[in-house]
């Protein structure tokens, strides 16, 4: 993943366990925290960075702050 590349994910908050599943439509990210005060967004960013082998600071949420569909950009 190069700087400026984007990745779109679909998020399921309040899941029974955290995981990332690759589907034909893209990545599905499950997090255990509720979507309150940006907590789920932070967990998605951390899980996605770990999945991609990047530091958390290398990803930035650019679209979907209050949506299940989110777009992250590598910075």
N, C-alpha and C positions, 0 to 999 in steps of 0.2 A: 504494500500500500504506500503510495507516494504522497508527499505533502500536497494538500489541496484536493486529494481524492475524497469522495464521499461514500458513505455506506448507509443504507436505509434498513431499519429493523422494525419489527412489530413487537410490542411489549405487552406482557401479561403481568400486572402487579398482583400482590397478595397470593402468589402461587405457593403450593405446598413445599416446593424446594426450588432453589435457584439453579438454572441451567440455560444453555443455549442450544437450540435445535436448528439444523440447516434443513430448510424445506425447499420445494421447487420455486416457491415465491420469494425466498430470501431467508434471512435469519429471524428466528423467533426467540426472543429473550424473555425468560421467566425470572422474576425477582420476588422475594418474599415480603418485601416492605410495601406498605400502602402508598398510593399516589398523593401524599400530603407534603406540602412545603418543599417540593423538589427532591424528597428522599428517594423516590423510585428512580428519578432521572440520574441521580448520583450513583445509585447501585447499578443501573444499566451501563453507564459510562465505565465504571470499574470492571464489570463483568466483560464487556465488549473489549476493553483494552487488554485484559488478561487473555481472552480468547485469541486476539490478534498478536499477542506477544509484544505489546507496546506499553509504555508507561501511561498512567491515567491522564497525565497532562498533555499527552500527544493527541487526544481527541477532544473535540468541542462540539456541543450540541448546537446545531444551526437551525433546525426546524422541528416543530412538534413538542414544544415544552409542555403543552397540556393535552397532547394527543397520544394515542397508542402507537401511531406510526411516527417514528423519529428518524431524523437524518443527522448523522455525525460527520464531521470533517476532520481530516488529519491536519494538524498544525505543526 
